[in-house]
Amino acid sequence: MTADLPIVPTRIIPAGAPLPERPPGPGDIPPWRTAPAAPPAPPAPPVTPAAMPWTEPPPLGPIEVHVTFLPVEEPPKPSRGERLWTWITSIAAPWKIAAALLAALLPIPGVGYSLAGVWAYTVGQARTEVGAPWAYGLTTVPLLLAARLLHRTRALRFLIATVIALIGLLFGALDPFDLVTITTGVTR
């Protein structure tokens, strides 16, 4: 016998089945298999119209259908924190978010200020010198452009730009007194 010939099993005995007393003969059914089912009964002969007790079809009536729905186990609703985390990670991977925050908030060597800090200061100065509407415009336009590009490409640079613009909006342009001015018209 050579090692090149494949091994062809003649029969396979499943685990836990007792070994047979003799080798199987031709046409024998293994003891762990069930015998084949009997063939189905032949179909009933069609009913002729003469064998029917009525001469015309029965009158049509309403058909009632009863549907019973089985109770389906609903998955538990996610918490507010889980929904927020899912929304944040759908924008970018957590490592990208951490890298963008570090790039925006770490101080620039030689300058001592971060990119987000410089942008927030610039927007704050624009609010003071030119006015609040210009500061809002100066922050929302770059924020919307960066968010749109981030949505399209998911690139890290657009995530960094979005974080910088958002920090500039929150810490440079926004002032809680703006709500009072908008609702009442009172200025400082």
C-alpha positions as CSV (number, residue, x, y, z in Angstrom):
1,M,0.0,0.0,0.0
2,T,1.3,3.5,-0.8
3,A,0.7,6.7,1.1
4,D,-0.7,8.4,-2.1
5,L,-4.0,6.5,-2.1
6,P,-6.9,8.2,-0.4
7,I,-8.6,6.5,2.5
8,V,-12.2,5.6,1.6
9,P,-14.3,4.6,4.6
10,T,-16.7,1.8,4.1
11,R,-18.9,2.8,6.9
12,I,-19.0,5.3,9.8
13,I,-20.3,4.4,13.2
14,P,-21.4,7.4,15.2
15,A,-20.1,8.1,18.7
16,G,-22.1,6.3,21.4
17,A,-23.7,3.7,19.0
18,P,-23.0,0.1,19.8
19,L,-20.8,-1.9,17.4
20,P,-22.7,-4.4,15.2
21,E,-22.2,-8.1,15.7
22,R,-21.4,-8.8,12.1
23,P,-20.3,-6.8,9.1
24,P,-23.1,-5.3,7.0
25,G,-24.3,-7.2,4.0
26,P,-25.2,-5.6,0.7
27,G,-28.5,-3.7,1.0
28,D,-28.5,-3.7,4.8
29,I,-29.6,-0.6,6.6
30,P,-27.3,0.6,9.4
31,P,-28.8,0.1,12.9
32,W,-28.6,3.8,13.8
33,R,-30.7,4.9,10.8
34,T,-34.4,4.6,10.7
35,A,-36.1,2.5,8.1
36,P,-37.4,4.5,5.1
37,A,-40.9,5.7,5.4
38,A,-43.7,4.0,3.5
39,P,-44.6,5.7,0.3
40,P,-47.5,8.1,0.6
41,A,-51.0,7.0,-0.1
42,P,-52.3,7.7,-3.6
43,P,-54.4,10.8,-4.0
44,A,-58.1,10.5,-3.7
45,P,-60.1,10.4,-6.9
46,P,-61.6,13.7,-7.9
47,V,-65.2,14.2,-7.0
48,T,-67.5,14.4,-10.0
49,P,-70.3,16.9,-10.1
50,A,-72.9,14.1,-10.2
51,A,-71.6,12.8,-6.9
52,M,-72.2,16.2,-5.2
53,P,-75.5,16.5,-3.3
54,W,-76.2,20.1,-4.6
55,T,-76.7,21.3,-8.1
56,E,-75.2,24.7,-7.7
57,P,-72.3,25.9,-5.6
58,P,-73.0,27.0,-2.1
59,P,-73.6,30.8,-1.6
60,L,-70.6,32.9,-0.9
61,G,-70.4,34.2,2.6
62,P,-67.9,36.1,4.8
63,I,-64.6,34.6,5.4
64,E,-63.3,34.9,9.0
65,V,-59.6,34.9,9.6
66,H,-58.3,34.9,13.2
67,V,-54.7,35.9,13.6
68,T,-52.9,35.4,16.9
69,F,-49.6,37.1,17.4
70,L,-47.1,35.5,19.7
71,P,-45.4,37.8,22.1
72,V,-42.0,38.8,21.0
73,E,-39.3,39.6,23.5
74,E,-38.1,43.1,22.8
75,P,-34.5,43.8,23.3
76,P,-33.8,46.2,26.2
77,K,-33.8,49.9,25.2
78,P,-30.3,51.4,25.3
79,S,-29.7,54.0,28.0
80,R,-29.1,57.7,27.1
81,G,-25.3,57.2,27.6
82,E,-25.3,54.2,25.2
83,R,-27.2,56.1,22.6
84,L,-24.8,59.0,22.9
85,W,-21.8,56.8,22.6
86,T,-23.2,55.0,19.6
87,W,-23.9,58.4,17.9
88,I,-20.4,59.7,18.7
89,T,-18.7,56.5,17.5
90,S,-20.8,56.5,14.3
91,I,-19.1,59.8,13.4
92,A,-15.6,58.4,13.9
93,A,-13.7,55.7,15.7
94,P,-12.9,56.4,19.4
95,W,-9.2,56.6,18.7
96,K,-9.8,59.2,16.0
97,I,-11.9,61.3,18.5
98,A,-9.1,61.0,21.1
99,A,-6.5,62.0,18.5
100,A,-8.5,65.0,17.4
101,L,-9.1,66.2,20.9
102,L,-5.3,65.9,21.6
103,A,-4.4,67.7,18.4
104,A,-6.8,70.5,19.2
105,L,-6.1,70.9,22.9
106,L,-2.4,70.2,23.2
107,P,-0.2,73.3,23.2
108,I,1.7,74.1,20.1
109,P,5.5,73.9,20.8
110,G,7.1,77.3,20.9
111,V,3.7,79.1,21.1
112,G,2.3,77.7,24.3
113,Y,-1.3,77.8,23.2
114,S,-3.5,75.2,21.6
115,L,-5.2,75.4,18.2
116,A,-8.6,75.5,19.8
117,G,-7.5,78.1,22.4
118,V,-6.1,80.4,19.6
119,W,-9.3,80.0,17.6
120,A,-11.6,80.6,20.7
121,Y,-9.5,83.8,21.5
122,T,-9.8,85.0,17.9
123,V,-13.6,84.5,17.9
124,G,-13.9,86.1,21.3
125,Q,-12.0,89.2,20.0
126,A,-14.3,89.3,17.0
127,R,-17.3,89.2,19.3
128,T,-15.9,92.1,21.3
129,E,-14.7,94.2,18.4
130,V,-17.2,93.6,15.6
131,G,-20.3,92.1,17.4
132,A,-22.0,88.9,18.4
133,P,-23.6,88.1,15.0
134,W,-20.2,88.2,13.3
135,A,-18.7,86.0,15.9
136,Y,-21.5,83.4,15.4
137,G,-21.0,83.6,11.6
138,L,-17.2,83.3,12.0
139,T,-17.6,80.1,14.0
140,T,-20.7,78.4,12.4
141,V,-19.5,78.6,8.8
142,P,-16.2,76.7,9.5
143,L,-18.0,74.4,11.8
144,L,-20.6,73.5,9.2
145,L,-18.0,73.1,6.4
146,A,-15.7,70.9,8.6
147,A,-18.7,68.8,9.7
148,R,-19.9,68.3,6.1
149,L,-16.4,67.2,5.0
150,L,-16.1,65.0,8.0
151,H,-19.5,63.4,7.1
152,R,-18.3,62.8,3.5
153,T,-14.7,61.5,4.1
154,R,-14.4,60.6,7.8
155,A,-10.8,61.9,7.6
156,L,-8.9,62.8,10.8
157,R,-8.0,66.3,9.6
158,F,-11.7,67.2,9.2
159,L,-12.5,65.8,12.7
160,I,-9.7,68.0,14.1
161,A,-11.1,71.0,12.3
162,T,-14.6,70.2,13.6
163,V,-13.4,70.0,17.2
164,I,-11.5,73.3,16.9
165,A,-14.5,75.1,15.4
166,L,-16.8,73.6,18.0
167,I,-14.5,74.7,20.9
168,G,-14.3,78.2,19.3
169,L,-18.1,78.3,19.1
170,L,-18.5,77.2,22.7
171,F,-15.8,79.2,24.4
172,G,-15.4,82.2,22.1
173,A,-18.7,83.1,20.5
174,L,-21.4,81.9,22.9
175,D,-22.5,84.0,25.8
176,P,-25.4,83.0,28.1
177,F,-26.6,86.6,28.0
178,D,-27.4,86.2,24.3
179,L,-30.6,84.3,25.2
180,V,-31.7,87.3,27.2
181,T,-31.0,89.6,24.3
182,I,-32.8,87.4,21.8
183,T,-35.9,86.9,23.9
184,T,-36.3,90.4,25.5
185,G,-34.1,92.7,23.4
186,V,-32.2,94.0,26.5
187,T,-28.5,94.6,25.9
188,R,-25.8,95.2,28.4
